[in-house]
Amino acid sequence: MLGDISRAEQIYVACGYTDLRKSIDGLSALVQQSFQLDPFSNALFLFCGRRCDRIKALHWEGDGFVLLYKRLEQGRFQWPRTENEARKITPQQFRWLTEGLSIDQPRAVHQVEGLSVV
């Protein structure tokens, strides 16, 4: 299906700034050369420019690439800028990012593992 990014097994954010004039070939080369990742894998790669009001997403669907572009009319994306690498994020962090929130949200309730009820 055209642009069905929900099938992506991993989601990567290209931290820092990306020149959004790049198209599919330029972004896939960036994924390979700068991040040593496979653009042909079942992953979604996200890129953001300096203005933080637009992002591009690159996804391989098995028979070709899909390039998605989103521009916000108001507001900015809270994009991680401290690293110059691809950062793997969870689907929850992806939702936060697209809703304008930071992907580094503090947890309100911490999970506790290994407790037994007697």
C-alpha positions in Angstrom: 0.0 0.0 0.0 1.4 3.4 -0.9 2.8 5.1 2.1 1.7 2.6 4.8 4.4 3.5 7.3 2.7 1.5 10.1 4.4 -1.6 8.7 7.9 -0.3 9.5 9.7 -2.4 12.0 12.1 0.3 13.2 11.9 4.1 13.2 15.0 6.2 13.0 15.3 10.0 13.6 18.3 11.7 11.9 19.3 13.9 14.8 20.6 17.4 13.9 19.8 19.3 10.8 19.2 17.8 7.3 19.1 19.7 4.1 15.5 19.1 3.0 16.3 19.9 -0.6 17.5 16.3 -0.8 15.2 13.8 -2.5 15.0 10.0 -2.3 18.5 9.4 -3.6 20.2 12.0 -1.4 18.4 10.8 1.7 19.0 7.1 1.1 22.7 7.9 0.5 22.7 9.8 3.8 21.2 6.8 5.6 23.9 4.5 4.1 27.0 6.7 4.3 26.5 8.8 7.4 24.5 6.3 9.6 25.7 2.9 8.2 22.1 1.7 8.0 20.3 0.0 5.2 17.7 2.2 3.5 16.2 -0.9 1.9 15.3 -2.4 5.3 11.8 -2.2 6.6 12.5 1.0 8.5 11.2 4.5 8.5 13.8 7.3 8.4 12.8 10.8 9.6 14.6 14.0 8.7 14.1 17.6 9.8 15.6 20.9 8.5 16.7 24.0 10.4 13.3 25.6 10.6 11.8 22.6 12.5 8.4 23.1 10.9 8.8 20.4 8.2 9.9 16.9 8.1 10.6 14.2 5.5 10.1 10.5 5.9 11.8 7.8 3.8 10.4 4.3 3.6 11.2 1.3 1.4 8.1 -0.7 0.4 9.7 -3.6 -1.3 9.2 -2.3 -4.8 10.2 1.3 -4.4 10.7 4.2 -2.0 8.0 6.4 -0.5 9.0 9.9 0.4 6.5 11.7 2.7 6.7 15.4 3.5 4.9 17.3 6.3 4.8 21.0 6.9 3.2 22.4 10.0 1.2 25.6 9.5 1.8 26.6 13.1 4.3 25.4 15.7 7.5 23.4 15.4 8.7 19.8 15.8 10.7 19.2 19.0 13.6 17.6 17.1 16.6 16.1 18.8 19.6 18.3 17.8 22.4 17.2 20.1 23.7 14.2 18.1 24.9 13.8 14.6 23.6 10.2 14.1 20.4 8.2 13.6 18.5 7.5 16.8 16.1 4.6 17.0 12.8 5.6 18.5 9.6 3.7 19.6 6.2 4.1 18.0 5.1 6.0 21.1 8.0 8.5 20.6 7.1 8.8 17.0 3.5 9.8 18.0 4.9 12.3 20.5 7.2 13.8 17.8 4.3 14.2 15.3 2.2 15.8 18.0 4.8 18.4 18.7 6.2 16.9 21.9 9.7 16.0 22.7 10.6 12.3 22.3 12.4 12.4 25.7 9.3 12.5 27.8 9.7 11.8 31.6 7.6 8.9 32.7 4.8 9.7 35.0 4.5 6.2 36.3 7.5 3.9 36.4 7.0 0.2 35.5 7.8 -2.3 38.3 8.8 -5.8 37.3 9.2 -8.9 39.3 6.6 -8.3 42.0 4.5 -11.2 43.2 1.1 -10.9 44.8 0.8 -13.1 47.9 
